C-alpha cells in the first residue's frame, strides 16, 4: 500500500510539473511551431519507466487545456506514450550515454511530428500542408529534446548523486 501511494504521489507531481511547464509558456507549446520545454522531462523514462504514467497524464491534461482540447489530449498523449516507450528502450542500450539519449530523443521527434501534424492538418483543418507542418513540429521537438534535452540529461546522468535522486523513488 505504501508503494502505491508513493507511486501515485510521484506520478501526480511529474504530471503537475509537465502541465505547468507547458501551459505557462502558452502558444510555444501548441500549434504548428512548438518549443514545448516540458518535453525535456521525457528523459525521466530513460532512468525509470515509473515516470511514464505521470508524463502521459501531464501531456493529456496540458493538451486538454490547450487550443485543440480533447482530440489533442488523446492523440498528443498517444504520441507522448510512444516517445516515452522509445526513450525507455534506449535506456537499455549498451551504448555511449549521449548516443543512447539521442536515439531515444528521435522517438519524440518522429512520433510528435507525424501524429500532431496529422491532428492539426486533417482533424482541425488548419491552413497547412501535412509535411510542412510535420517538419516544423519535428524541428521544434528536435531543438528541445534532441539538442537541449540530450545535453542537459547527458550532464545530469554523469552525476551519480543526481541520478540517485531520480532512482530513489522506488
C-alpha positions as CSV (number, residue, x, y, z in Angstrom):
1,X,0.0,0.0,0.0
2,X,2.8,2.4,0.9
3,X,4.5,1.9,-2.5
4,X,1.1,2.5,-4.3
5,X,0.7,5.8,-2.5
6,X,4.3,6.8,-3.3
7,X,3.8,5.9,-7.0
8,X,0.6,8.0,-7.2
9,X,2.2,11.0,-5.5
10,X,5.3,10.9,-7.7
11,X,3.1,10.4,-10.9
12,X,0.9,13.4,-9.8
13,X,3.9,15.6,-9.1
14,X,5.5,14.7,-12.5
15,X,2.2,15.4,-14.3
16,X,1.8,18.7,-12.5
17,X,5.3,19.9,-13.4
18,X,4.7,18.9,-17.1
19,X,1.4,20.8,-17.1
20,X,2.8,23.9,-15.6
21,X,5.8,24.0,-17.9
22,X,3.5,23.5,-20.9
23,X,0.6,25.8,-20.1
24,X,2.7,28.6,-18.6
25,X,4.5,29.1,-21.9
26,X,1.3,29.3,-23.9
27,X,1.4,29.1,-27.6
28,X,5.0,28.0,-27.6
29,X,3.8,24.5,-26.6
30,X,1.0,24.3,-29.2
31,X,0.2,24.8,-32.9
32,X,2.4,24.2,-35.9
33,X,5.6,25.6,-34.4
34,X,6.2,24.1,-31.0
35,X,9.0,24.6,-28.5
36,X,7.5,22.6,-25.6
37,X,10.1,22.9,-22.9
38,X,8.3,20.3,-20.8
39,X,9.3,17.7,-23.3
40,X,12.8,17.5,-21.7
41,X,11.1,15.6,-19.0
42,X,10.7,12.6,-21.3
43,X,14.2,11.6,-20.4
44,X,12.9,10.5,-17.0
45,X,11.7,7.4,-18.8
46,X,15.4,6.7,-19.7
47,X,16.1,6.4,-15.9
48,X,13.0,4.6,-14.8
49,X,9.7,3.6,-16.5
50,X,7.9,4.6,-13.3
51,X,7.8,8.1,-14.6
52,X,5.9,7.2,-17.8
53,X,2.4,7.4,-16.2
54,X,2.9,10.9,-14.8
55,X,4.3,12.2,-18.1
56,X,1.4,10.8,-20.2
57,X,-1.1,12.2,-17.7
58,X,0.7,15.6,-17.7
59,X,0.6,15.6,-21.5
60,X,-3.1,14.7,-21.5
61,X,-4.0,17.5,-19.1
62,X,-1.8,20.1,-20.7
63,X,-3.3,19.3,-24.2
64,X,-6.8,19.2,-22.9
65,X,-6.5,22.8,-21.7
66,X,-4.7,23.8,-24.9
67,X,-6.3,25.3,-28.1
68,X,-7.2,21.8,-29.6
69,X,-8.9,20.3,-26.5
70,X,-9.8,16.6,-26.1
71,X,-8.6,15.4,-29.6
72,X,-5.2,16.9,-28.9
73,X,-5.2,15.4,-25.4
74,X,-5.9,11.9,-26.8
75,X,-3.6,12.0,-29.9
76,X,-0.9,14.0,-28.2
77,X,-0.8,11.5,-25.3
78,X,-0.5,8.6,-27.7
79,X,2.5,10.4,-29.4
80,X,4.0,11.0,-25.9
81,X,3.4,7.4,-24.8
82,X,5.2,6.1,-28.0
83,X,8.0,8.6,-27.5
84,X,8.4,7.5,-23.8
85,X,8.5,3.9,-24.8
86,X,11.2,4.6,-27.3
87,X,13.1,6.6,-24.6
88,X,12.7,3.7,-22.1
89,X,14.0,1.2,-24.6
90,X,17.0,3.4,-25.5
91,X,17.9,3.4,-21.8
92,X,18.5,-0.3,-22.1
93,X,21.0,0.1,-25.0
94,X,24.6,-0.6,-24.2
95,X,25.9,2.5,-25.9
96,X,27.6,5.7,-25.1
97,X,25.2,7.7,-22.8
98,X,24.8,10.6,-25.2
99,X,24.2,8.3,-28.2
100,X,21.6,6.3,-26.3
101,X,19.9,9.6,-25.2
102,X,20.0,10.9,-28.8
103,X,18.5,7.7,-30.2
104,X,15.7,7.9,-27.6
105,X,15.1,11.5,-28.4
106,X,14.4,10.7,-32.0
107,X,11.2,8.8,-31.0
108,X,9.8,12.1,-29.6
109,X,10.7,13.9,-32.8
110,X,9.2,11.4,-35.2
111,X,6.0,10.5,-33.3
112,X,5.2,14.0,-32.3
113,X,5.8,15.3,-35.8
114,X,3.7,12.7,-37.5
115,X,0.8,12.5,-35.1
116,X,0.5,16.1,-34.1
117,X,0.8,17.3,-37.8
118,X,-1.9,14.8,-38.7
119,X,-4.1,16.2,-36.0
120,X,-3.5,19.8,-36.9
121,X,-3.9,19.4,-40.7
122,X,-6.6,16.7,-41.0
123,X,-8.7,17.0,-37.9
124,X,-8.6,20.7,-37.3
125,X,-8.3,21.7,-41.0
126,X,-5.6,24.3,-40.3
127,X,-4.2,26.0,-43.4
128,X,-1.0,24.0,-43.5
129,X,0.4,21.2,-45.7
130,X,1.0,18.0,-43.8
131,X,4.7,17.6,-44.5
132,X,5.5,21.3,-43.8
133,X,3.6,21.1,-40.6
134,X,5.3,17.9,-39.6
135,X,8.7,19.4,-40.5
136,X,8.1,22.5,-38.2
137,X,6.9,20.3,-35.3
138,X,9.9,18.0,-35.8
139,X,12.3,21.0,-35.9
140,X,10.9,22.3,-32.6
141,X,10.9,18.9,-31.0
142,X,14.5,18.3,-32.2
143,X,15.8,21.6,-30.7
144,X,14.1,21.0,-27.3
145,X,14.6,17.2,-27.0
146,X,17.5,16.2,-29.2
147,X,19.7,19.2,-28.7
148,X,18.8,20.8,-25.3
149,X,17.4,17.6,-23.7
150,X,20.3,15.3,-24.7
151,X,22.9,17.9,-23.5
152,X,21.0,18.5,-20.2
153,X,20.3,14.9,-19.4
154,X,23.7,13.7,-20.5
155,X,25.2,16.1,-17.9
156,X,22.7,15.0,-15.2
157,X,23.4,11.3,-15.9
158,X,27.1,12.0,-15.5
159,X,26.4,13.0,-11.8
160,X,25.8,9.8,-9.9
161,X,24.3,11.7,-6.9
162,X,21.7,13.4,-9.2
163,X,20.8,10.1,-10.8
164,X,20.3,8.5,-7.4
165,X,17.7,11.2,-6.6
166,X,15.7,10.1,-9.6
167,X,16.2,6.4,-8.9
168,X,15.3,6.6,-5.1
169,X,11.6,6.9,-5.9
170,X,11.1,3.1,-5.8
